[in-house]
Amino acid sequence: MKYKNAQDILPDKLLRELQQYISGGVLYVPSADTKKSWGEVSGARTYYKQRNEEIREKYREGCTVEELALNYGLSVEAIHKIV
């Protein structure tokens, strides 16, 4: 990302207003695009949703919390939160 001098692109009134908050500092201006929720881009949200549903189904079928924790590499407490 290339830095731009605010004096070159902002109107004087807006520049003076910004200078009251961050004179001489670096300011990040995020994109106006809508932000995606956690895991939407990488697919992690879908993966964990499917995994947790699988855990719930196995629990309903009679697997113990301890077995599920061992099989999925999770703590007993994590399994309790899922089921």
Secondary structure, 3 states (H helix, E strand, C coil): CCCCCHHHHCCHHHHHHHHHHHCCCCCCCCCCCCCCCCCCCCCHHHHHHHHHHHHHHHHHCCCCHHHHHHHHCCCHHHHHHHC
